[in-house]
Amino acid sequence: MDEVYVFYPPRWSGGLFLASITGLMVIANLWNLAQIAFAPASFLLVIHLALALILPIPLPWLIYRLRALRTAQYNLERDGIRLHWGMRIEEIPMDKVLWIRLAEDDTAHLIVPTLRLPGTIVGNGARRLHDGSLAEVVVEFMASQTKNLVLLATPERVFALSPSDPITFIQTFYDLTEFGSLNPIPARSVLPTYLPAGVMRSNAMRVLLAIGVTLNLALIIAVVAVTATRYNLSISFSPTGVPLALMPSKALWLLPFVNTALFLIDWGIGFFFFRTEKNRSIAFMLWGNSVFATILFLGALYYILQTAT
């Protein structure tokens, strides 16, 4: 009997909430970029440029949480249980399961993680015993809601799950245990890491990072020097050589802000691809592209200063 029973957490309400928040964040970023494109050079422009670096920060986290919810599943089979939530994977041999029950039937009080959003209840919680103390075994949440939870205990930790049909989930588990496990699956635990293992041991990565940071600082220092010594710049002229329009030198701040945003995006995406050996060439291509882009921005600044009056 090798049949696999797949259970999914409730997704609709949590997925709609995460998708709505992500959409609003995207709209806010696009609106802010539009303000940068049309706003006059002033202190307000500096604020919009700063927001262009800050507003995108939650987007990768929201997109990951939304994707994790869409792909989350709990698999029951005769030889073990496989839990998947985004990049978090837990594979438990059937003989390592101590007990399984509804959270409402547990004698201890369940403490959920403090930082949570609808549709994404993940992280570590705890179980408070009747004497007020906390159980030694940590509770890890891999759930989309705080109601109708199923607790699955192993010697290392208790997992809080939210299958859409918790009663059937528990009954299926007990039905499978009646057959016995002849070949338990190997225990496996995969934890998502935000900084890939070994990335700081890569000499090529360190060299690219050092060059990129140095060039970014050089661009910022150059713009500071220009704006401190020149108030206006003219980069267009009539056929007779008369300047057509003056541009406030503060507008040059657009160069380092846009470059820094591209630099952070390239390195963030590069870290994601660095996780797997076969995609590391893509990571280095992105990191190299960030260095090349900074050189182009420095060249653009040099050209503006050479042609400006």
MORACOR-V175206 format. One record per backbone hydrogen bond with DSSP energy under -0.5 kcal/mol. NH is the residue of the N-H (numbers start at 1). CO is the residue of the C=O. Records with the same first field share a line. If there is no record, write none. Layout:
# MORACOR-V175206
NH: CO / CO
This chain:
# MORACOR-V175206
5: 76
6: 4
7: 74
10: 162
15: 11
16: 12
17: 13
18: 14
19: 15
20: 16
21: 17
22: 18
23: 19
24: 20
25: 21
26: 22
27: 23
28: 24
29: 25
30: 26
31: 27
32: 28
33: 29
34: 30
35: 31
36: 32
37: 33
38: 34
39: 35
42: 40
46: 42
47: 43
48: 44
49: 45
50: 46
51: 47
52: 48
53: 49 / 50
54: 50
55: 51
57: 54
58: 55
59: 56
60: 56
61: 57
62: 58
63: 59
64: 60
65: 61
66: 62
67: 63
68: 64
69: 65
70: 66
71: 67
72: 68 / 69
73: 84
74: 7
75: 82
76: 5 / 74
77: 80
80: 77
81: 92
82: 75
83: 81 / 90
84: 73
85: 88
86: 68
88: 85
89: 87 / 190
90: 83
91: 188
92: 81 / 90
93: 91
94: 79
96: 93
97: 94
98: 96 / 153
99: 153
101: 151
103: 149
105: 102
106: 103
109: 128
111: 126
112: 110
116: 114
117: 120
119: 144
120: 117
121: 143
122: 120
123: 141
125: 139
126: 111
128: 109
129: 127 / 133
132: 129
135: 127
138: 156
139: 125
140: 138 / 158
141: 123 / 139
142: 160
143: 121
150: 161
151: 101
152: 159
153: 99
154: 157
155: 96
158: 138
159: 152
160: 140
161: 150 / 159
162: 142
164: 8
166: 163
169: 165
170: 166
171: 167
172: 168
173: 169
174: 170
175: 171
176: 172
177: 173
178: 174
179: 175 / 176
180: 176 / 177
182: 180
185: 79
188: 91
190: 89
191: 189
196: 194
199: 196
201: 198
202: 199
203: 201
206: 202
207: 203
208: 204
209: 205
210: 206
211: 207
212: 208
213: 209
214: 210
215: 211
216: 212
217: 213
218: 214
219: 215
220: 216
221: 217
222: 218
223: 219
224: 220
225: 221
226: 222
227: 223
228: 224
229: 225 / 226
230: 226
233: 247
238: 242
241: 238
244: 236
245: 236
247: 233
249: 231
251: 248
252: 249
253: 250
254: 251
255: 252
256: 252
257: 253
258: 254
259: 255
260: 256
261: 257
262: 258
263: 259
264: 260
265: 261
266: 262
267: 263
268: 264
269: 265
270: 266
271: 267
272: 268
273: 269
274: 270
275: 272
276: 273
279: 276
280: 277
282: 279
283: 279
284: 280
285: 281
286: 282
287: 283
288: 284
289: 285
290: 286
291: 287
292: 288
293: 289
294: 290
295: 291
296: 292
297: 293
298: 294
299: 295
300: 296
301: 297
302: 298
303: 299
304: 300
305: 301
306: 302
307: 303
308: 304
309: 234
